[in-house]
Amino acid sequence: MSAEELWRVSTGKGVKVAVVDTGVSETSSLKGHVQPGKDVTGMPGGALDDYDSHGTTMAELIVGSGRGGGLRGLAPGAEVISFRTSLGKRFPKKESDSAEAIRAAADSDAQIISMSFGGDFMFPEDKAAVKYAASKGKLMFASVGNEAEKKNFIDYPAAYPGVTGVSAADRSGKVAKYSEFGEYVDLAAPGLDIPHWCDATFRSYCDEGGGGTSSATAIASASAALVWSKHPDWTANQVLRVLIDTAGRDWPKDQPSDYLGYGLIRPARNVVKGEGKPGPADVDPITNEKAPVAGPAADGAAPSASASAPAASSQPSRKRASDDERAAAVKSSDGDGNGRLWLALGGAAAVAVIGGGAFAAVRARRRA
């Protein structure tokens, strides 16, 4: 499933993705595809001034054109809106200002909110901001975290209701050893050995240690943009349902894996082959409960608000029960190469970030 085949049908045109991150600098690859949203850091610069390079890499993975030797993203026809927030060790404060950034993204005309960050603690302000964004019909993706070998506390905002938690798969298709796992993993995407900007000077790319669940989240967001561009009248619930229906897995859909969720994201199965059923516009495909809708499909729907926030906790409460886990290497049932996604570096060299169609899965019974 080459990107070229995808792009003959959909490039993400008409879809906007809010990138809540360290800011997005307008590199050659992003020129004409990034807009300023809001800067909530209080630092010099603005939303289009990336103080770290992380946000710019995420934006390029989503909408990069490949010009100037840059990354070509999976949805090069889409647009990014940058919301700069305070992330990383540079900001050792207890409270995060990400809530303000998420609310601003919710008030923008972006359909998708991509959040390649996370932390161990739940803040009421952040959870309320996510609930607000859900009420506006936004489709939210967040990284589940990269510390499975140390603590495996799946990060917030991935653990909040209404957010799709994304884990990382490696080059062979197996779950990355660092990718945090548990019942808040909803989908998996490529997240290992992906080129990234080395630092905020934007002089060169590095290819060692790149990726993580951050990159997986960006690629999941780009995949959603491809699907939504082809079906502009769908709601966030319908786009997510199709991504779940068409995800690569070899286990029952109602028994999602604690490592790969409902499977490896594969947008071409809908975009190119027309697979996947959108289902009802106002039902969350993960909880099967009424959920807010927005846009053309909202008329006649009866959305309901998300559940009220519980007290703050350092660990997410289980949203789906699980039995003892068991790991098994499984192969794609298609046998047609649909497990392969491609990113272009410099508009010439292709980097295979998923290959072979094989991946490891841990099966667990969880309540949908």
Secondary structure, 3 states (H helix, E strand, C coil): CCHHHHHCCCCCCCCEEEEEECCCCCCCCCCCCEEEEEECCCCCCCCCCCCCCHHHHHHHHHHCECHHHCEECCCCCCEEEEEECCCCCCCCCCCCCHHHHHHHHHHCCCCEEEECCCECCCCHHHHHHHHHHHHCCCEEEEECCCCCCCCCCCCECCCCCCEEEEEEECCCCCECCCCCCCCCCCEEEECECCCEECCCCCCCEECCCCECHHHHHHHHHHHHHHHHHHCCCCCHHHHHHHHHHCCECCCCCCCCECCCECCECCCHHHHCCCCCCCCCCCECCCCCCECCCCCHHHCCCCCCCCCCCCCCCCCCCCCCCCCCCEEEEEECCCCCCCCCEEEEECCCEEEEEECCCEEEEEECCCCC
